[in-house]
Amino acid sequence: MAGLRARRGPGRRLLVLSTLGFCLMLQVSAKRPPKTPPCPPSCSCTRDTAFCVDSKSVPKNLPSEVISLTLVNAAFSEIQDGAFSHLPLLQFLLLNSNKFTLIGDNAFIGLSHLQYLFIENNDIWALSKFTFRGLKSLTHLSLANNNLQTLPRDIFRPLDILSDL
């Protein structure tokens, strides 16, 4: 009997050690940190948020799942047409303390999920009546501390559910 156990011992140990090694590999691979989303050097990103400081343009290589974008102290003055069209899930957009002077007529095109838009502390002096076209979900808008003198008559007409201005 002792001889039989001795013959099974090394094979059994090898099987047990192999099984333990395999389980350990599975556990180590399962604990790897999640893949880091793409993020420009001027931004800090998570899977669904981006916070950008001193950007030279609206960042294009952000995670496509971004729902919240903050641009602060940007180094450009114009928000061009389609500037955010690569972020169709965006719900919150904060454009605060920049040097923006001009916003293109179609700057926010494609942002049908946008609910909060804050364009504060910039140098914007005029807006087109088409500036907010397509923002069907917008409920909160702030244009505080800009150089706006007058606004076009129908500028807020497309904002059917706007509740806070």
Secondary structure, 3 states (H helix, E strand, C coil): CHHHHHHHHHHHHHHHHHHHHHHHHHHHHHCCCCCCCCCCCCEEECCCEEEEECCCCCCCCCCCCCCEEEEECCCCCEECCCCCCCCCCCCEEEEECCCCCEECCCCCCCCCCCCEEEEECCCCCCCCCCCCCCCCCCCEEECCCCCCCCCCCCCCCCCCCCCEC
